[in-house]
Amino acid sequence: MKKRDNKLLTEKGNNMHINDLDAETIAKLGLTKEAAKPREYKFTKDQVRSNAMNVMAVISKLSQNERRRVLEHCMKINEV
């Protein structure tokens, strides 16, 4: 059988809709959908924002170009 869109073509060319298959066949074909579990972060978005503001406060006296260079260097150091 070949899969095309949501239909399977049998050897004889007859169309078979995916909903006509039983659960076992769908599982064997690997077409089952697993329920996506919600992402869990220990480091929340608010914590990221807060820390970003703290870092920016430390380098606030630098020009934008200098801040960019410093932050790029930080990223390079972080690549350990």
Backbone bond lengths (Angstrom), bond angles and torsions (degrees), N, CA, C in turn:
res aa  C-N    CA-C-N  psi(-1)  N-CA   C-N-CA  omega(-1)  CA-C   N-CA-C  phi
1 M - - - 1.438 - - 1.531 109.28 -
2 K 1.311 115.99 143.53 1.447 122.15 177.38 1.522 108.62 -115.54
3 K 1.326 115.44 143.59 1.450 119.48 -179.90 1.528 108.91 -97.77
4 R 1.307 116.45 129.54 1.461 122.71 173.59 1.503 107.82 -135.39
5 D 1.330 116.46 116.70 1.454 122.81 -175.45 1.527 108.35 53.86
6 N 1.313 117.85 -123.58 1.466 120.52 179.77 1.521 111.21 -103.32
7 K 1.320 117.74 16.91 1.459 120.57 -179.17 1.517 110.10 -120.34
8 L 1.281 115.95 148.08 1.451 121.99 175.28 1.517 107.91 -108.95
9 L 1.321 115.51 135.67 1.462 119.56 177.44 1.521 108.13 -98.54
10 T 1.301 116.27 128.15 1.451 120.66 178.12 1.521 108.88 -81.79
11 E 1.311 116.62 173.73 1.463 122.36 -179.71 1.528 111.81 -56.26
12 K 1.315 117.03 -36.07 1.459 121.26 -176.32 1.530 111.70 -84.21
13 G 1.325 118.14 -2.19 1.446 121.08 179.82 1.513 113.65 89.73
14 N 1.327 117.35 2.40 1.465 120.19 177.77 1.520 109.19 -73.17
15 N 1.314 115.55 139.62 1.461 119.39 178.20 1.515 110.32 -81.02
16 M 1.328 114.97 142.95 1.454 121.63 177.52 1.520 106.32 -134.88
17 H 1.308 118.15 123.62 1.455 121.10 -178.37 1.517 109.66 -78.18
18 I 1.328 115.57 146.94 1.461 121.53 -177.94 1.524 112.01 -59.76
19 N 1.334 117.75 -30.60 1.465 120.99 -179.94 1.526 112.02 -71.91
20 D 1.333 117.94 -13.31 1.458 121.22 178.92 1.528 112.31 -80.24
21 L 1.324 117.53 -11.74 1.461 121.37 -178.84 1.516 110.53 -81.80
22 D 1.348 115.61 149.26 1.459 118.96 176.73 1.531 109.29 -81.89
23 A 1.316 116.29 168.07 1.465 122.09 -174.79 1.523 112.36 -61.30
24 E 1.330 117.30 -37.29 1.464 121.37 -178.89 1.533 110.83 -65.05
25 T 1.326 117.40 -43.62 1.463 121.50 179.64 1.524 110.55 -65.78
26 I 1.317 116.73 -41.71 1.461 120.63 177.98 1.524 110.50 -60.87
27 A 1.333 117.21 -41.61 1.461 121.72 178.80 1.523 110.98 -64.87
28 K 1.327 117.49 -41.82 1.465 121.29 179.04 1.517 111.99 -64.21
29 L 1.323 116.60 -32.93 1.466 120.99 178.63 1.529 111.72 -79.77
30 G 1.320 116.93 -7.59 1.457 120.86 179.73 1.509 113.16 73.66
31 L 1.328 117.12 29.20 1.456 121.48 -177.10 1.517 113.44 -101.08
32 T 1.342 117.11 7.65 1.454 119.86 -179.78 1.520 109.57 -75.66
33 K 1.307 115.76 146.44 1.456 121.08 177.63 1.507 108.42 -101.25
34 E 1.329 114.80 125.61 1.459 119.53 176.58 1.521 107.89 -89.45
35 A 1.307 115.59 141.40 1.457 119.92 179.26 1.524 108.97 -67.22
36 A 1.306 116.17 126.20 1.457 120.61 179.84 1.519 109.20 -74.51
37 K 1.317 115.16 127.00 1.454 118.22 178.58 1.534 108.47 -87.08
38 P 1.307 116.54 145.31 1.465 119.53 -178.82 1.520 110.76 -65.56
39 R 1.329 115.42 145.66 1.457 120.01 179.47 1.522 109.61 -70.81
40 E 1.308 114.53 142.57 1.453 119.78 178.41 1.521 108.03 -122.68
41 Y 1.319 115.61 121.30 1.455 121.12 179.49 1.518 109.28 -114.13
42 K 1.330 115.94 137.36 1.451 120.28 174.38 1.529 109.29 -83.95
43 F 1.333 116.08 -25.36 1.458 122.84 -179.56 1.520 106.76 -107.12
44 T 1.322 116.31 99.38 1.457 121.16 -172.10 1.534 112.35 -72.35
45 K 1.310 115.54 164.16 1.463 121.68 178.56 1.526 110.47 -60.94
46 D 1.324 117.36 -37.99 1.466 120.71 178.66 1.526 111.66 -65.08
47 Q 1.333 116.37 -37.55 1.460 119.95 177.24 1.532 110.63 -66.44
48 V 1.331 116.74 -38.86 1.464 120.81 177.69 1.523 109.63 -61.94
49 R 1.323 116.18 -47.94 1.470 120.42 -179.88 1.529 111.28 -61.06
50 S 1.313 116.34 -43.61 1.459 121.03 -178.90 1.526 110.93 -62.48
51 N 1.313 116.73 -45.53 1.461 120.48 179.54 1.519 111.57 -66.90
52 A 1.321 117.26 -36.49 1.466 120.74 177.07 1.524 110.15 -62.16
53 M 1.329 117.54 -42.03 1.462 120.87 178.48 1.526 111.09 -65.81
54 N 1.330 117.35 -36.63 1.468 120.59 177.35 1.520 111.09 -64.09
55 V 1.314 116.97 -42.18 1.465 121.45 178.93 1.526 110.01 -65.22
56 M 1.323 116.12 -45.20 1.466 120.01 -179.57 1.527 110.86 -63.78
57 A 1.324 118.08 -33.30 1.467 121.01 178.47 1.524 110.83 -64.07
58 V 1.323 116.68 -37.33 1.463 121.21 -179.64 1.530 110.91 -67.06
59 I 1.322 117.48 -37.09 1.467 120.89 -177.05 1.528 112.53 -104.10
60 S 1.322 116.32 20.20 1.470 120.53 -175.11 1.530 113.63 -66.34
61 K 1.327 117.70 -24.24 1.465 120.20 -178.54 1.524 112.39 -79.49
62 L 1.319 116.92 -8.64 1.468 120.65 179.01 1.524 109.61 -84.00
63 S 1.324 115.69 156.86 1.460 119.25 174.75 1.531 108.59 -73.20
64 Q 1.314 116.07 168.18 1.466 119.61 -179.40 1.524 110.56 -60.23
65 N 1.319 117.59 -41.82 1.462 121.21 179.84 1.533 110.84 -64.89
66 E 1.331 116.75 -39.97 1.463 120.27 178.34 1.526 110.78 -67.04
67 R 1.340 116.10 -41.12 1.477 119.12 176.98 1.521 110.71 -60.44
68 R 1.333 116.57 -42.97 1.464 120.79 178.91 1.523 110.38 -58.90
69 R 1.324 116.97 -45.63 1.467 120.67 -179.50 1.526 111.39 -63.29
70 V 1.341 116.18 -42.81 1.470 120.77 179.90 1.524 110.31 -63.93
71 L 1.339 116.78 -45.37 1.463 120.08 -179.00 1.524 111.88 -67.49
72 E 1.336 117.40 -36.43 1.472 119.90 175.01 1.518 110.35 -63.17
73 H 1.328 116.31 -39.76 1.475 119.51 178.01 1.525 110.75 -65.66
74 C 1.341 116.24 -38.73 1.474 119.89 175.80 1.517 111.28 -59.86
75 M 1.340 116.23 -42.68 1.463 120.48 178.57 1.534 110.60 -62.72
76 K 1.323 116.50 -39.01 1.467 121.11 179.50 1.519 110.18 -65.49
77 I 1.330 116.59 -42.50 1.475 121.15 178.62 1.521 110.24 -65.14
78 N 1.312 116.99 -35.54 1.467 122.46 -177.68 1.524 112.61 -70.14
79 E 1.310 119.18 -16.24 1.475 123.52 -176.93 1.519 112.79 -75.44
80 V 1.297 118.99 29.58 1.467 122.82 -177.38 1.504 111.21 -79.18
